[in-house]
Amino acid sequence: MTTTKTALQALMDINKVCHFSSNEKKGEKASNSELRRWLDQSSVEVNYQPIKANDLWPPVIKSIVLFPKSPKKRTTLWYDDKVTLIQIKEEV
């Protein structure tokens, strides 16, 4: 039996490894409350679609994008079966 996580739970798990930088407190790790706001403000896309904090995390991940509308803050995470989680900051 597999347990399905919400988007917030999954993003919190990723944040434990990636340590997303806070937009609210410079130099600090993003808090769980801040992650929730990112999700609820459509600042996170999973598989090319915005996802909300209480939405179920999809079983197959093709892409995770943080701040997709921001040319400066956009961060793309890909999940590939050949590679573990990779974080790439796109250049503007």
C-alpha positions in Angstrom: 0.0 0.0 0.0 1.4 3.4 -1.0 0.6 6.6 0.9 -0.3 9.6 -1.2 1.1 12.9 -0.2 -0.3 16.4 -0.7 1.7 18.8 -2.7 2.7 20.6 0.4 4.0 17.4 2.1 6.0 16.5 -1.0 7.5 20.0 -1.4 8.4 20.0 2.4 10.3 16.7 1.8 12.1 18.2 -1.2 13.0 21.3 0.8 14.7 19.1 3.4 17.2 18.1 0.7 17.3 21.2 -1.6 17.0 23.9 1.1 14.9 26.4 -1.0 15.9 30.0 -0.2 13.3 32.1 1.5 11.9 35.1 -0.4 10.7 36.6 2.8 13.8 36.2 5.0 17.0 36.6 2.9 19.7 34.1 3.6 17.3 31.6 5.4 15.6 28.4 4.3 12.0 28.7 3.1 9.5 27.9 5.9 6.7 25.4 5.5 4.2 28.4 5.6 6.1 30.0 2.8 6.0 26.8 0.8 2.3 26.7 1.3 2.0 30.3 0.0 4.1 29.4 -3.1 1.7 26.5 -3.9 -1.5 28.5 -3.3 -0.2 31.4 -5.3 0.5 29.2 -8.4 4.3 29.7 -7.9 4.9 25.9 -8.3 4.1 23.9 -11.4 4.2 20.1 -11.5 4.1 18.4 -14.9 3.5 21.8 -16.5 0.4 22.5 -14.4 0.0 24.7 -11.3 -0.5 22.7 -8.1 -2.1 23.8 -4.8 -1.0 22.8 -1.3 -3.9 20.4 -0.7 -3.7 18.8 -4.2 -2.5 15.2 -4.3 1.1 14.8 -5.5 1.1 13.0 -8.9 2.6 9.5 -8.9 4.8 10.3 -12.0 6.8 13.5 -12.1 8.0 14.9 -15.4 8.9 18.4 -14.2 8.7 20.7 -11.2 9.1 24.4 -11.8 9.3 27.0 -9.0 8.2 30.6 -10.0 7.5 29.7 -13.6 6.4 33.3 -14.5 9.5 35.0 -13.1 12.5 35.2 -15.5 14.9 35.9 -12.5 13.6 33.5 -9.9 12.5 30.6 -12.2 14.0 27.3 -11.0 13.4 24.1 -12.8 13.7 20.7 -11.1 13.5 17.5 -13.3 12.9 14.0 -12.1 14.6 11.6 -14.4 14.8 7.8 -13.9 18.5 7.9 -14.8 19.3 10.7 -12.4 18.2 11.7 -8.9 16.6 15.1 -8.2 18.5 17.8 -10.1 18.2 21.6 -9.5 19.0 23.9 -12.3 18.7 27.7 -12.2 18.0 29.0 -15.6 20.1 32.0 -16.8 18.3 35.1 -18.0 
